[in-house]
Structures are given as C-alpha cells and as structure tokens.
Amino acid sequence: MISAFASTWKIPELRDRILFTLALIVIIRLGVHITLPGVDANVIKDWLDDMQKQDPASPTGGITALLNVFAGGGLQQAGIFALGIMPYISASIMVQLMTAVVPKLSRLAREDGGRQKITQYTRYITIGIALVQGFFVAKSLTNPGSIPYMSGIERFGELVPDPSFTWMALTVLTIVAGTVLLMWIGDQITEKGIGNGTSIIITVNIISALPGALIQAWKYFVTGDDVSPFRSVMMVVMIAMLLVVIAATVAITQGQRRIAVQYAKRVVGRKQFGGQTQYLPLKVNYSGVMPIIFATAVLSLPPMMLQWFFSGQAWATEIYGELVGGGTWYYLLGGIGIFLFSYFWVAMMFQPSQIAEDLKRNGGYIPGVRPGKPTADFLDFTMTRLTFAGAIFLTALFVLPVFVGYLVKLPPGSLVLQFFGGTSLLIMVGVVLDVMRQVETQLLQKHYDGFLRKGRIKGRYDRLQQGHKGAPRTAVVYLWTVIAVLIVIGITAYIYKGSH
C-alpha cells in the first residue's frame, strides 16, 4: 500500500488531478471563513473563543450536528458558504425520486442527452431551494439568540448592526452565489479531479471538525479538572471501538450478494457470443446514506414548525429541546424513520421488473429461475432480505453514539461522538473507498501496483477506457500560486493584528 501511495506521484495525470482537487479543497475551506457582508465578524470570533472554553461534555444537538456536517461550520461562521452543498443534495434527491415516479422523466433519463437535461433541472431546483433557505438564514441572523447552532452569541454584541432590506437582499444573493459556486466546484472535482465532487465537499466539511473533536476528547479524558483513571481507560476503549465500527462500516458498504446470470450462446457470422456466466451484484446497503438524510430532514421540520407557531409554550419548548438537542425521542423516531426509509428508497430506485426484462432481452437468465416475472419475483425477494440487513445496520449506526455516550458519560450530541456513527462515518468511508478505487484504476492502467491488486499481473486493465482528462497543468499552477499569495497575505495580516 505504501508503494501505491508513492506511485501516485509518478503518473503526471494522476498527480495533476490530486493537486487540482487539493487546491479546490483549500478554496472551499477559505469560503467557509469569509463572513457575509454586514455581519460583525468580531462578535462571531468572541463567541467561538468562548465556545472553546466550554465543557467538552456539552451537547451540540442532533439536527444541529447534521447542519454542521453539510455546511462545514459555515452556519456558525456566517460565511458565504453558509448553506454548504445541502441545497444541491436536496435537489438531487428530489429529482431522483421524481425520475422514479414521473413516467416522463423516467423516459427522459433513458434517452440520449436526457441525463444532461435532468442535471440542468437539478441545478435550477438547487437555486430555488438556496433562495428559500438563504432567506431564512439571513432572517435568523437578525435574531441569533433563537438559533440552536448559535446559542449564547447575543451576549457578545449585535451580530447584524444594520438589518435593512438592502442587507437582506445582498445576504441572500451572496448565500445563493456561494451555493452555486460550491456546486460548480463539485462538478470540476468530478470531471478534472479525484472522486465525486459533492461527496468530497461533504467529507472535507466533516473532517474539518476532527481537530476540534480530538482537542475536546483530550481535555475530557486526559487533562480535564475531574479526570479519573476510568476516563483514561475509556479513551482507549473508544479508540478500539472506533476502529471496529469503521471496519464494520467498510464491510457492510462493500458487502453484496452476487446473483449468477447465464447467457445463451449466439453465433453471429464466424463469431460466438454468450455462453459465459456473469454476476449481478446486489449490495447489502443499497440505499447508502440516503435513509439517514431522509429521516433527519423529516425530523428537522417539527422543530421549525414549533418555533414558528408555538413559540414560548412550555410543551412546545420541551419537544423542541428533545428533537433539536438530540434527545431520546430524536433517536427513537430517527431510528424508525431510517428503517422505513431504507425500504422506501429501495422500492423507488430498484426495479426488478426492468432488470428481468433486460436480462430476457439480452438472452440472460438466472440458473434455476424462469425468465420474466419469476426472475423479477426472485430479485425482489432477495433484495427485500438484503434490505432488512442493511436497514438494521443503518439504524444501529445512527443510534450508536447514544450507547457510546452512555458508556463514557457524554451526551449523544457531543462533538466527540460525531465520528462514531450516523451520516458522518458513512460518507467518509464511502468517499475514501471511491477515491481509492479511482486511484487504483489509474495505477493499474500504467502498470503500477494498486492498493489491492498487482498491476503487472492484471494486464487486462490496459484496456480500461480513459475517462475525462485531468486538470491542465497551467490551471493547477495558477491555483496553487493564488493560494500561496492568499496564505502570505493571511499570515501578514495575522502578524500585523497581533503587533497592534
């Protein structure tokens, strides 16, 4: 594996792709920390400094943690990337569901050039969602005391000194522009970089919280005021559990049921086609991270409704705290929702009748199963059993922070427990595996050893088709030159501010 990492820098195209992706990642993180116009950055700085001094055991909330995952701290920083890539993800999910339900969109997806039109529709819907969400973010900044992820910031001053209509319009326009820029950066990473751009952006936002989580864990388990030998032992136990959870997540993510498919022999001219056995892979976790996103998105609606229509009432405040603060009901309802949404997503996206028809049309059949409807019923029955295992896994992963927190005396919403389950862990594992597969394909094409396979033995990889060309060398050089200039300016400003 070490030789595979070293070999990545020996291939010019792969090296340019990696450098291009890293440069765009730097730009993404810079955009998070650029404050929106008209927002007092000093108030945010004082509040964040005070947050670092708080008890590491303080909860950050269930839904609040999810918002920070997709925004990468942009909401707390009130940055131009405040919404992150979440509007694009919401639009993509909406369009995928509509494609499975609406016959016209389903036919369009199978036509030549149809996917490009659907992608265009997704971008338009993203702008519409960003406009609505940007308006609510801008409006909430005028009253930050009611925002769960900015609790207590009103003690440090007025966040928006002049909340006029002009400021509101400019802020909404800036937030929408930031979302569109992130969407474009994601497309550039997918086309000219390494990995899926949208997933890379989310993963970078998740990893950005890792240093803070490590610092909090060190303070809580090692250097805190009331540290005991029990806590130090629990830190070792947590590290061991984290490795086990990551290994289990990788195993389930990669796990699949391979259905043997036999193709009949056909003679066309002097050539013979078919007659060989291929496999139809059915993934155990077919729905991926979508059920968790669905469930948490649905759970985010009741708190907003309670805050808008029943503000100040005792029962509404109690329910609001349970859902937003990551209470018992949040995880109970979320677990049930994830289990149900797993079956819903598979029912919408997995079409056994269409697969059976395609196999029959191409002369393929499953040994022991008749073509046509019996094949569709067999695939549906097999997928239902696999979905049950995948749904149980997702539900267990979602509620895992509760049990880990109970073991080490931490609330489920604590930042320390964010990497023990849920959306964060699934996305990180999936993205890392996807990037490793792409890098390995490039290495094998150039006769280098991959992470798992030997390139000089698997000669058939020479025939793999090349995808999109990587980023031009000049673009990579320009990007890193601009980043170097920005770093020098930032260091100069920091030194100047410290000397005064």
VOKOLKOL-872308 format. One record per residue (C-alpha): x, y, z. Coordinates in steps of 0.05 Angstrom, whole numbers, plus 5000, padded with zeros to 4 digits. Each point is the difference from the previous one (the first is absolute). Layout:
BEGIN
XYZ...
This chain:
BEGIN
500050005000505750485016503049874931493150154969499950695034507050144976498149794929494450514997505250564991503549644943494050074954499450724975492549984986498449695067504650495036496650594965493149735020502049945073503250695003493950314965495349675050504250235059500150724973492450024995499449715070504250585026495350494964493949655031502850085070501950734988492850154978497349725065503950515040498350614957494550365039493750234965499750764985496950405056501349485054504750195058505749494996502750225069493649765034500749324967507449975020498650165073494349505002504249444969505850155048495149925058497349354970507049705002500350125075493549635014499349315028501449474946494149615026495150544978495349744945499850314931493449694981497649484950497350444944505250545015505549494990497149804933499750724977507350105019501949364962497450274934501850735011506949855029499350545053497550514949493650115039503750155065505150434964494450364961504349904938498550064927499549244997495050005057495349504966505749564976498049494947493549815035495350344950503149614943499349355038492750155015498750164927503649374977495849565047493750354977501649904926502049275011493349865033496250374946503849614946497849345033492750245006498650454940499849594935502150604957506450115040501349255001499749984923504350634996505449675044500649424949500550454939506550264969501750655035494449905050504749975060502950694982493050305000498449685067506550285028498050684974493249945035503649805064504250644997493850434991496649685059506450095041499750754988492750025021501549615065506050445014495850634993494949755051505249745049504450614991494250455018498749625065507550005017500450754988493750125041502549575057506650395003496050625022497749605061505849515013497749845071494649544973504849604956502149335031506950004968501450725024497549945071502750545045503050444946495550595018504250105063505950254958496650564962495450124942501549524943496750424945500650755017495650234942494849474980496950404943496549754938506250144958504249585048494849444997500049994923507650034996500849445052495149544965503450134933506949865030497649345032496949774935506350194962504249605050495649394990500550054924507650085005500449375044495749634950504750214944506249815041496949315011499049914925507250204987502749505052495849454969502350164929507350205010501749765070499549375041493449725028492950264999500250765010493750055043502249445046507050305005497150665023495849675054505949585023504550605005494850365042499549395046507549935008500650745016496649855067504949445016505550445032494950325046497249325019507049745016501550615043493549915038501349265010507050145027497350525048494349555024503949355007507150235017501050725023493150185029498850235071496349385022504049484960500149305030503649364980493349744976499650554948507049864974498249264992493650214965503950404949503949384981493549614995497050554956505949974952499349244995492550074989501150524946504549534962494949435006494350454976504150254941501849284981492749785005497750604959505049834945497849275001492650174994501250554948503949514957495549405015495849734943496149394977502549764932494449704958502649544946497450174930501049514942499750254928497949564942504949884943499050394937503749934934500650634958503849864936506549665021499850265071496749695061497050445054497449815069500549345034503750285060497850135071499750705027497750275067494750515020502550345064494650205050502950445055498149875073499750755013496750184934497250675025506650255027499450615044493350244971495449725055503950375053499550654961492649894987498549855073503950595027496950464948493049795021501850085074502550714986493050234980496349935068505050445038499350554948492449955003500150035076504650604999495750384950492949855025500649805074505950425024500150115076495349435019502849505051498149364964502750264934506650205033500849315030498749644934504650494964505649855049499249254991500350044924505350544990504349805059500649274979495549735055497049315007494150134954504750264946503849354996493749575009496250334944506250064958501549255006492949814980500350504942506749734975497349285001493850194960503650474952505049454983494349584971496950614968506450194964501249294975492749954977500850664961506949894969500649244992495749764942500049234997495049984942504450434957506249595017496449354984497650294934507050224981502849315017494749664958501250484941507649865002499249255006502049965073496749605055501249815072501349255007494049655031495450604989495550094940500850654960494950565006495550085061503249435041506850344992497050675023496849665061506649655017503950654996494750375041500049455054507750005003500450765003494850025056504249555044506350394985496450665015498049745068507349885018502050684971494450365037501949685067507350214988498150724984495450055061505449715045505150494972495250585012498849845073507149775015502250685029494649935053503049355027507250264994498150645035496649615056506349585008504750595006495050485033499350474941493550274970498249724931500750684966507250115023505050164946504549445026494749484981498650294931504949524966497149375032494049914954494650314958500950404937507250225013503049315005496249714940501850584955507449995019500649254990496350024933504150594974506749705021498349334966497850364937506450424996504249385012496449634944501350574951507350075019500949254995497049994930504950544978505949625030498049344968499350334932507250245005502649315023501050215072497849595060493450225028497650015072497349294994502049734932506649914964500350434938505349604963495949365007493250264981501650194929492750054980499650685034503850294941493549984963496350435050497250614965502550685021494950475031500250765001506850324992503150265063501050745016504850384955506950095030499650764993493350015039503249615057506050485002495550624999495549725055505849855047503250674985493650365021499549575062507350165018498750754993493849955043503949625054505450535000494850565006496549635056506449895040502050734990493250245024500349545060506950255020497950734989493849905043504049675055505150565002494450525010
